[in-house]
């Protein structure tokens, strides 16, 4: 393969069970244990990568060193690594859900998707190193999870919460948020009201704020740095700028006379998100609360393409690390039982989902197996995102 092209999706997302696939740290066979795969994008004078458990990939003229370990070894030996929390590109997500047949049915599209994957991997890594000052190993699901190797992927999903919790920090990639909006939030308490509202809604309505996986990843991360459009790494952002945003939001409300007028000006009716709809993540993370009901509430308002993934993310928040057994009702009861056994009684306090004619759409029917709904702190109304095929668009927890 040319060093200017990219590995195929099959090479990245499929995993053959090889007898020589060993751990970079201990040298033991990885086999059916949890695979922990990190990488470094080498900038200059690449060091030899010849030890067992490591290899090189060439993409877009760059050298990517890949390291495979047992996840237990990474924890025991305190491997320093950075995780990335991001939203998948639509084309990549579509090909992923279609499966390996796309390699043969749509080879050109598969090649385009591979190029997108490696462009993002390289850009995120370069943007991080340029600001952080030293190279570290990075974990990013595009490359770190063999998406079409089911058993390997399930083992990783069972430990996904700990993967983020054990990282040195998490890069939260806001690929659609401009630096100018963050500058307004940081500096401009005296900015014109319309400019202030535009900056706040631009940040709050980003794609990252709408996804279930990114919510789980943020809640489990020890430290966070935000990366903006253009792969610009901020030197702050651990609270997603929410403290500053809420102060400015209140100032804007005072200027307009009421919160309802402010929400109308912000375009709440046009599917824009506003601070009160997303601030719960930061307060929950600060409090380290991880009981079932609160975790369920946060995730149920976000977009999720694969219903069973909801429960792997939920398990990642409450500490459940076992294989989930379909159907969804079975997965739900596995996690509920786990929580009750550790004296988290919040599942008992959650009202059952009531299937009625008014919510009997095909999507709502699919999610009715969730069986429970989160108790609201405030009714979200029309602000819940609906463009993604996720839980928030399939099932309204506040529906009668």
Secondary structure, 3 states (H helix, E strand, C coil): CCCCCCCCHHHHHCCCCCCCCECCCCCCECCCCCEEEEEEEECCCCCCCCCCCEEEEEECCEEEEEEEEEHHHHHHCCCCEEEEECCCCHHHHHHHHHCCCHHHHCHHHHHHHHHHHHHHHHHHHHHHHHHHCCCCEEECHHHHCCCCCHHHHHHHHCCHHHHHHCCCEEEEECCCCCHHHHHHHHHCCCCCHHHHHHHHHHHHCCHHHHEHHHHHHHHHCCCEEEEECCCEECCCCCCCCHHHHHHHHHHHHHHHCCHHHHHHHHCHHHCCCCHHHCCHHHHHHHHCCCCHHHHHHHHHCCECCCHHHHHHHHHHHHCCCCCCCCCHHHHHHHHHHHHHHCCCCHHHHCCECCCCHHHCCHHHHHHHHHCECCCCCCCCHHHCCCCCCCHHHHCCCCCC
